[in-house]
Amino acid sequence: MTTSVNRSAQAEETVISRHLTSEGTVVWTRDTEGRPRMTLYPHSPGARPRTTIAGGTARDGGRLR
C-alpha cells in the first residue's frame, strides 16, 4: 500500500514504508524524482522530526556517522 503526503516545503512524496522503532516512527518515502528519504518522528515530546536523504545527509545540517 502506498499513500502520498504533501509537505509545504517539499514536493509530493510516496510513502514506501512506515514502522515503529524504539526511538519513534520511521517513514521511508520517495520524492517525485525517485530519491529515497527517511524521516524519524521521535516519541519524545517536543523532539523534532529528523529527515535523512539517501547518501547520508541529515536535514538538520549534520552528517550521519
N, C-alpha and C positions, 0 to 999 in steps of 0.2 A: 504494500500500500504506500503510495506517495501522496503527499499533500504539498501545497505551496504556501509559503509565508512571504509577507511583504513588509520589509523594514524601510522606514522613510529614507535612511541614508544609504541603502543598498538596493541593488536590482533584485527582482523577484528570484527566489531560490526554491529548489525542490528538496524536500526532506527525504533523505535516504534511510536514516535510522535514528531511533531515539531510545535511550536506555538509561537506567539508574546506575549510579556508581556510589561508592562510599562518600565521595565529595559533593555529589549533586547529580543533575541530569545532563547527559551528554547528547547533543543533537548534531548529527552529520548532515550537511546539505551540499548541493551542487548549485553553483551560480549559472547564469544563462550561457556562459562560455564553457561549462563543464568542469570547472575547478572545484575540488572538494574543500569543505570548510568544516571545522569542528568548533562548536561552542559549548562551553561548560557553564551551566546555570547552577551556581553553588546553593547548597542547602542553608548555609549560614545567613541569618537575617542581615540585610544591609550590604552583603557582598555583591559585587557587580559581575555580570557575565564576562567570561574571557573567551575570545574568539581567536582561533589559530587557523591561518591559511596554509594550504598544502605547501610544503617546502620548509616549514618550521618557523615562520614569522608570526609572532604574537601581536595581536591587535593593540595591546597596551604599549607597544614600542619595544618590548623585551624580546629576547631570542630564547627559544626553548633550549634547554640543556640536556 
